[in-house]
């Protein structure tokens, strides 16, 4: 499988995106359960398929671009609003980057690691051994460190922040049972991680919002940065709702690139690492 990925990594990004767009639509049309969840989530967000017709294709591009991002030549990245990073670094207490499943979140971490130094990103290890080894190999690069969704991973991220480093996570990812709270997301309760707020509250780190826009015709990506508006609440439930509200705001900037097929409203699974 690693050889397969390395071969595809040599293909031009426009071609990979074209293949991904076709696969995205094929999956949407072939899988009734995926299509139903996709459309239900769209409606929950206040959209119809006609309004974000590119969404199935963009979901396919997310998969097809991975070989290039993991094993290929560097891609072109544009930066928008990055002045907030220097302002946050001046505080010296670390940075917590929050991004939803919007656009290309893989390139966001890579770009930050290359341009601004060490960053620790939260991820859920794959259950299948071959996939776990593939992902671990692909993400093993300078200044990019991964932390699993476990208590050990949480401690790892806290240490990074206390050293003045950056961490990144997707707060719209459903956390394991016991690591989140139910909070509204597009008007419906979703099990929401409390980690993003706790990291900032326990370390005094600066919260920044970021998402990676996938540019048309394989021209590369544009990273969008913005400050966290206002004050993060001390109450965990209120803070979780605030985080969800900010993820909604980012998603509405480019709803066609949100991963609407993600099972955002599922019940959390029991993670044996926490028992």
GIHUGI-V532101 format. One record per backbone hydrogen bond with DSSP energy under -0.5 kcal/mol. NH is the residue of the N-H (numbers start at 0). CO is the residue of the C=O. E is the energy in kcal/mol with one decimal. If there is no record, write none. Layout:
BEGIN
[[NH & CO & E] [NH & CO & E]]
END
This chain:
BEGIN
[[4 & 0 & -2.3] [5 & 1 & -2.3] [6 & 2 & -2.1] [7 & 3 & -2.1] [8 & 4 & -1.7] [9 & 6 & -1.3] [10 & 7 & -1.5] [15 & 11 & -2.1] [16 & 12 & -2.7] [17 & 13 & -1.9] [18 & 14 & -2.5] [19 & 15 & -2.7] [20 & 16 & -2.5] [21 & 17 & -1.8] [22 & 18 & -2.4] [23 & 19 & -2.7] [24 & 20 & -1.9] [25 & 21 & -2.3] [26 & 22 & -2.7] [27 & 23 & -2.1] [28 & 24 & -2.5] [29 & 25 & -2.2] [30 & 26 & -2.1] [31 & 29 & -0.7] [34 & 30 & -2.4] [35 & 31 & -2.5] [36 & 32 & -2.3] [37 & 33 & -2.6] [38 & 34 & -2.5] [39 & 35 & -2.5] [40 & 36 & -2.6] [41 & 37 & -2.0] [42 & 38 & -2.6] [43 & 39 & -2.2] [44 & 40 & -1.7] [45 & 42 & -1.2] [46 & 41 & -2.7] [50 & 47 & -0.8] [51 & 47 & -1.1] [52 & 49 & -0.7] [54 & 51 & -2.2] [57 & 53 & -2.4] [58 & 54 & -2.0] [59 & 55 & -1.5] [60 & 56 & -2.1] [61 & 57 & -1.7] [62 & 58 & -0.9] [62 & 59 & -0.5] [63 & 59 & -2.3] [64 & 60 & -2.2] [65 & 62 & -1.1] [68 & 64 & -2.2] [69 & 65 & -2.9] [70 & 66 & -2.7] [71 & 66 & -0.6] [71 & 67 & -1.6] [77 & 220 & -2.9] [79 & 222 & -2.6] [83 & 80 & -1.5] [84 & 81 & -1.6] [85 & 81 & -0.8] [86 & 82 & -1.6] [87 & 83 & -1.9] [88 & 84 & -2.8] [89 & 85 & -1.6] [90 & 87 & -1.2] [91 & 87 & -0.5] [91 & 88 & -1.1] [94 & 164 & -1.3] [95 & 205 & -3.1] [96 & 94 & -0.6] [96 & 166 & -3.1] [97 & 207 & -2.6] [98 & 168 & -1.7] [101 & 99 & -2.7] [102 & 256 & -2.7] [103 & 211 & -2.9] [104 & 102 & -0.7] [107 & 103 & -0.7] [108 & 104 & -1.3] [109 & 105 & -1.7] [110 & 106 & -2.8] [111 & 107 & -2.2] [112 & 108 & -2.3] [113 & 109 & -2.2] [114 & 110 & -2.2] [115 & 111 & -2.9] [116 & 112 & -0.9] [118 & 142 & -2.8] [119 & 165 & -2.2] [120 & 118 & -0.5] [120 & 144 & -3.0] [121 & 167 & -2.4] [122 & 146 & -2.3] [124 & 122 & -0.7] [131 & 127 & -2.4] [132 & 128 & -2.5] [133 & 129 & -1.8] [134 & 130 & -2.6] [135 & 131 & -2.5] [136 & 132 & -2.1] [137 & 133 & -2.5] [138 & 134 & -2.3] [139 & 136 & -0.8] [140 & 138 & -1.5] [140 & 143 & -0.7] [143 & 140 & -1.7] [144 & 118 & -2.7] [144 & 142 & -0.6] [146 & 120 & -2.7] [148 & 122 & -0.9] [149 & 147 & -2.3] [153 & 149 & -2.2] [154 & 150 & -2.3] [155 & 151 & -2.0] [156 & 152 & -2.0] [157 & 153 & -2.3] [158 & 154 & -2.3] [159 & 155 & -1.9] [160 & 156 & -2.2] [161 & 157 & -2.3] [162 & 158 & -0.9] [162 & 159 & -0.6] [163 & 160 & -2.0] [164 & 159 & -2.6] [165 & 117 & -1.2] [166 & 94 & -2.6] [167 & 119 & -2.3] [168 & 96 & -2.0] [170 & 168 & -0.8] [172 & 169 & -1.9] [174 & 172 & -0.5] [176 & 268 & -2.6] [178 & 175 & -2.0] [180 & 191 & -2.6] [182 & 180 & -0.5] [182 & 189 & -2.3] [184 & 187 & -2.4] [187 & 184 & -1.0] [189 & 182 & -2.9] [191 & 180 & -3.7] [191 & 189 & -0.5] [192 & 170 & -0.7] [193 & 178 & -1.4] [197 & 193 & -2.1] [198 & 194 & -2.8] [199 & 195 & -1.4] [200 & 196 & -2.6] [201 & 197 & -2.7] [202 & 198 & -1.0] [203 & 199 & -2.2] [205 & 93 & -2.3] [207 & 95 & -2.6] [208 & 225 & -2.8] [209 & 97 & -2.3] [210 & 223 & -1.5] [211 & 101 & -0.7] [212 & 210 & -0.7] [212 & 221 & -3.1] [214 & 212 & -0.7] [214 & 219 & -2.2] [217 & 214 & -0.8] [218 & 215 & -1.3] [220 & 75 & -2.1] [221 & 212 & -2.1] [222 & 77 & -3.0] [223 & 210 & -2.7] [224 & 79 & -2.3] [225 & 208 & -2.0] [227 & 206 & -1.0] [228 & 226 & -0.5] [238 & 234 & -2.7] [239 & 235 & -2.5] [240 & 236 & -1.9] [241 & 237 & -2.1] [242 & 238 & -2.5] [243 & 239 & -2.3] [244 & 240 & -2.2] [245 & 241 & -2.0] [246 & 242 & -2.1] [247 & 243 & -2.5] [248 & 244 & -1.9] [249 & 245 & -2.0] [250 & 246 & -2.5] [251 & 247 & -2.2] [252 & 248 & -0.5] [252 & 249 & -1.3] [253 & 249 & -0.6] [253 & 250 & -1.3] [256 & 253 & -2.1] [257 & 254 & -1.4] [258 & 100 & -2.3] [259 & 257 & -1.9] [261 & 258 & -1.9] [263 & 261 & -2.4] [265 & 262 & -1.2] [270 & 268 & -0.5] [271 & 269 & -0.6] [273 & 270 & -2.3] [274 & 271 & -1.2]]
END
